[in-house]
């Protein structure tokens, strides 16, 4: 099981629960603002997680038949784990994500699709073709192999998204202890949100900041928003083992962060020229 996780989930962004688990179903329990933002936060699926039907729609392929070994009473137990990464729609035909979630620009698009509305309350077994987009071109790809700085990709998709609005991107630097919200797909689950985050450190030299949002593998590439609902970061790194065996039971629970654990995101302010060249204005 552990080997399978390493092969399927991006391993750069591990994760854990910081203090209490404050994640919730974005579409069912979120405010109007959260629900509106969540529509513009797609999942990145590997092609092997989707099987095209005769009518053009897609069957989702749930490879995790044992639910990753989670205990039956664990939060979100029984839900499928299908997403491979998270992203945000920043223009009608452009998404923003982590570079480690997609192939290098020189190699082309790779074997993934962009899927909207992968959320509890929606049909998770049959995904309408209108919600599935192909990668057309990797417009920007910057990955620091030392995992200390940039891990950003900008991808053009095969057609414009017309039924939801792109998110707004902030041009302001974050402040310490600033309130943060994140929407994404922790460990491949249907979309979740967490509104109880704050910045803990800011490293402008490395263009990143650390925070205490509950994040896990597959949250990678997900947008982090300020209290205005503007995107201020992209989740790229973290520590913690995702899952831990529950004491006395032969099953797994979500890992609780240790004192040394952290979650880290790239800031977007330094992308001003790149975004401008793509016709994307920062707020």
Secondary structure as UniProt FT lines:
FT   HELIX           2..8
FT   STRAND          13..17
FT   STRAND          24..25
FT   HELIX           26..29
FT   HELIX           32..38
FT   TURN            39..40
FT   STRAND          43..46
FT   HELIX           47..49
FT   STRAND          50..52
FT   TURN            54..55
FT   STRAND          58..60
FT   TURN            65..66
FT   HELIX           67..69
FT   TURN            72..73
FT   TURN            75..78
FT   STRAND          85..86
FT   STRAND          88..91
FT   TURN            92..93
FT   STRAND          94..97
FT   HELIX           99..101
FT   HELIX           105..107
FT   STRAND          112..115
FT   TURN            120..121
FT   STRAND          126..127
FT   HELIX           129..131
FT   STRAND          132..143
FT   TURN            145..146
FT   STRAND          151..157
FT   TURN            176..177
FT   STRAND          179..184
FT   HELIX           186..188
FT   STRAND          192..203
FT   TURN            204..207
FT   STRAND          208..211
FT   TURN            217..218
FT   TURN            220..221
FT   STRAND          223..225
FT   TURN            227..228
FT   STRAND          231..241
FT   STRAND          243..245
FT   TURN            247..248
FT   STRAND          252..254
FT   TURN            259..260
FT   STRAND          263..267
FT   HELIX           269..271
FT   HELIX           272..277
FT   TURN            278..279
//
